[in-house]
Structure formats: C-alpha cells, structure tokens
C-alpha cells in the first residue's frame, strides 16, 4: 500500500525481462528518489586495461522514466508485448491520438 492507502500492483521481476533488447542486457533500477524513478537497460562490455586485466563497463541501451501510469498507458504497453513483430508495434503507435 502507498502513502494514501491505495493498493498498487507490482509485476514479477521475470516479467521485466521483456524490457531487454537482448537476453544478455542488464536491468538497472535507479529508484532511490520516488520522483525520479528510472529503469535503465544496459549492455555490459569489457575493456582491456593491460595484457592480463580487463575492466567492465556498461553502456545504456535505453532507459524508462516511471511516472504514475494511466489505464490507457497500461493497455498500450500490454499491447506492445502481445505484438508479433515491429510493424505491429509501429501500427499501434500510429493509431494513438495526438493530444
């Protein structure tokens, strides 16, 4: 329950795997500040420091800023997951109203 006594749904962590572009992408939850909640999808890569050492780095693929979401937004997000290819996602975006 949140501060105002309203219940909120939380998706299982496994369902967030749908946010990954590739299975090897990592999810970084930057949620320390409630007003600046971000989920960052990152790609791990290694850089050779010298002949026998590597340092690990992460490049941001994309990130999502989390706001209070409306029912309409939830439905469009669910529709993205149910589409079979990119052209169906594009069609969904094109039929959205222009506010």
C-alpha positions in Angstrom: 0.0 0.0 0.0 1.2 3.5 -0.7 1.0 6.7 1.4 -2.6 7.3 0.5 -3.8 3.8 1.4 -4.2 2.7 -2.2 -3.1 -0.7 -3.3 -0.6 -0.9 -6.2 0.2 -3.9 -8.4 3.8 -4.9 -8.8 4.9 -7.1 -11.7 7.1 -10.1 -11.0 10.8 -9.5 -11.7 10.7 -12.0 -14.5 8.1 -10.0 -16.5 10.6 -7.1 -16.7 12.8 -9.3 -18.9 10.5 -8.1 -21.7 12.2 -4.7 -21.5 15.5 -6.2 -22.6 16.5 -5.7 -26.3 18.7 -8.9 -26.0 18.7 -11.6 -23.4 22.2 -10.5 -22.3 21.1 -6.9 -21.4 21.0 -6.0 -17.7 18.3 -4.1 -15.8 19.4 -1.3 -13.5 16.7 0.0 -11.2 17.5 3.7 -10.3 14.7 4.2 -7.8 16.2 5.9 -4.8 14.1 9.0 -5.3 10.3 8.4 -5.8 10.0 11.4 -8.1 12.9 10.3 -10.3 12.3 6.5 -10.8 14.2 5.1 -13.8 14.8 1.6 -15.2 17.9 1.6 -17.3 18.6 -1.2 -19.8 22.3 -1.7 -20.2 24.8 -3.7 -22.2 27.9 -5.0 -20.5 31.3 -4.7 -22.3 34.9 -5.2 -21.3 37.9 -3.0 -22.0 41.5 -4.3 -21.8 43.4 -2.3 -19.2 46.6 -4.2 -20.0 47.6 -7.6 -21.3 46.2 -9.6 -18.4 43.5 -7.3 -17.0 40.1 -6.1 -18.2 37.7 -3.6 -16.7 33.9 -4.0 -17.0 31.8 -1.1 -18.3 28.1 -0.7 -19.0 26.6 1.2 -22.0 23.0 2.4 -21.7 20.8 0.9 -24.4 17.8 2.9 -23.3 16.0 3.9 -20.1 12.5 4.3 -18.9 11.3 7.0 -16.6 8.5 5.8 -14.4 5.5 8.1 -13.7 2.1 7.4 -12.3 0.7 5.4 -15.2 -2.9 5.7 -16.6 -5.1 2.8 -17.6 -4.7 3.8 -21.3 -0.9 3.7 -21.0 -1.0 0.3 -19.3 -3.2 -1.0 -22.1 -0.8 0.2 -24.9 2.2 -1.2 -23.0 0.5 -4.6 -22.7 -0.3 -4.4 -26.5 3.4 -3.9 -27.3 4.1 -7.2 -25.5 1.4 -9.0 -27.4 2.6 -7.9 -30.9 4.4 -10.4 -33.1 6.7 -8.1 -34.9 8.0 -4.5 -35.2 5.5 -3.5 -37.8 2.6 -4.3 -35.5 4.2 -2.1 -32.8 4.5 0.8 -35.3 0.9 0.4 -36.3 -0.1 0.6 -32.6 1.9 3.8 -32.2 0.4 5.4 -35.4 -3.2 4.8 -34.3 -2.7 6.7 -31.0 -4.4 10.1 -30.7 -2.4 13.2 -31.0 -3.0 15.1 -27.7 
